[in-house]
């Protein structure tokens, strides 16, 4: 919950929810791609 006091009416409480616009990535696949790149296998 966040309380904002920047409005002329006084403080207002609100809930801010952040939703990722993407699916969670596989960490193992990410490491595989990174290792291939740094070893020169994928450029």
C-alpha positions as CSV (number, residue, x, y, z in Angstrom):
1,X,0.0,0.0,0.0
2,X,1.2,3.5,-0.8
3,X,0.1,6.8,0.7
4,X,0.5,9.8,-1.6
5,X,0.3,13.3,-0.1
6,X,0.9,15.2,-3.4
7,X,-2.8,15.8,-4.2
8,X,-4.6,19.0,-3.1
9,X,-7.3,17.0,-1.4
10,X,-4.8,15.5,1.1
11,X,-3.3,12.1,1.5
12,X,-4.8,9.2,-0.5
13,X,-4.1,5.5,0.1
14,X,-3.8,3.2,-2.9
15,X,-2.6,-0.2,-3.8
16,X,-0.1,-0.4,-6.7
17,X,0.3,-3.9,-8.2
18,X,3.1,-4.6,-10.7
19,X,2.5,-7.4,-13.2
20,X,5.3,-8.6,-15.4
21,X,4.3,-8.6,-19.1
22,X,6.3,-11.7,-19.8
23,X,6.6,-15.4,-18.7
24,X,9.3,-16.3,-16.3
25,X,12.4,-17.6,-18.1
26,X,14.1,-20.8,-17.4
27,X,17.3,-20.1,-15.5
28,X,19.0,-23.3,-16.8
29,X,18.2,-22.3,-20.5
30,X,19.6,-18.8,-19.8
31,X,22.8,-20.2,-18.4
32,X,23.1,-22.5,-21.4
33,X,22.7,-19.6,-23.9
34,X,25.2,-17.4,-21.9
35,X,27.9,-20.1,-21.7
36,X,27.5,-20.8,-25.5
37,X,27.9,-17.1,-26.2
38,X,31.0,-16.6,-23.9
39,X,32.7,-19.7,-25.3
40,X,32.2,-18.3,-28.8
41,X,29.7,-20.9,-29.9
42,X,26.9,-18.5,-30.6
43,X,27.5,-15.0,-32.0
